[in-house]
Amino acid sequence: MKRIISIILAVISTVIIAVPAFADETGSEALAERITEAYTEEYADEYTGEGETEEPHSEEQTEAPDAEEVQAEYIEEPEAITEETTATETAEEPAVRLANEPAAVEMGEGENEDSSVIDDVVAIMYLCISGPHSPYLFGHAWICIENPGDETIDVCGYTLEPGEMMSMGLHSGRGMTFNEEMHDYKGKTVQAKKTELRKSDLANAESEISNSRWGWYELFSHNCTNFATSVWKRVTGQRFAAFCFPFIVQIQMAISGTSSLRIG
């Protein structure tokens, strides 16, 4: 009896175990089939363009041109750099041409080589001095201006012809006068210092000669030597100690070097 019961229990146990397993296996197969069908449908829709996967597929298609445009931008950048470089080189070309053509910069329109000489010598000035000579009891000092050019020049309102000379000196009782020495020393050779005058120099000489302080004369402190050496200093910057009589200045002139000048 016990064996029969054991056999029955074993059969029942076998049935109990086999049925769920068969059910599970059958259910698993059905579940796998459903998963396979769903997977196939999903990817079939993706390949056919149907279903919910259409929008992601569309986004990928729209992104591709953007990548190409970005690539095109990187390709175009060297051209932009080339254009900027070309523009810079074009802007620098005039400076290079100017550096290679200095004559064109220095000389303006209508200019020529002759116009480059702006301040030529227009006159020659002499500081003249002599010992006692009638009518100068203690000697005399004065200024002479000569026109070395081919055209007339104007000196203190006087017209000086080419090759002509005029004199200026301070005299007792008359103040500063013109051309008295040209008469008093005509044909005589005197000691003199010489300097060339340009337009600016001649203007300085005229300014000192025309100074109102030379309208009067005083033998010891405001005489012919003071006048002549003041005009010379105004033009050349060279100073002489003009004390009393002309021979003191004559010694100073001899030390610094003089030349001879024939009057008239």
Secondary structure, DSSP 8 states (H G I E B T S, - for coil): -HHHHHHHHHHHHHHHHHHHHHHHHHHHHHHHHHHHHHHHHHHHHHHHT-STTHHHHHHHHHHHHHHHHHHHHHHHHHHHHHHHHHHHHHHHHHHHHHHH-HHHHHS-TT--GGGG--S---EEEEEEEESSBTTBTT-EEEEEEE--SSS-EEETTEEE-TT-EEEEEEETTTEEEESHHHHHTTT-EEEEEEEEE-HHHHHHHHHHHT-GGGGS-BTTTBSHHHHHHHHHHHHH-------SSHHHHHHHHHHH--EEEE--
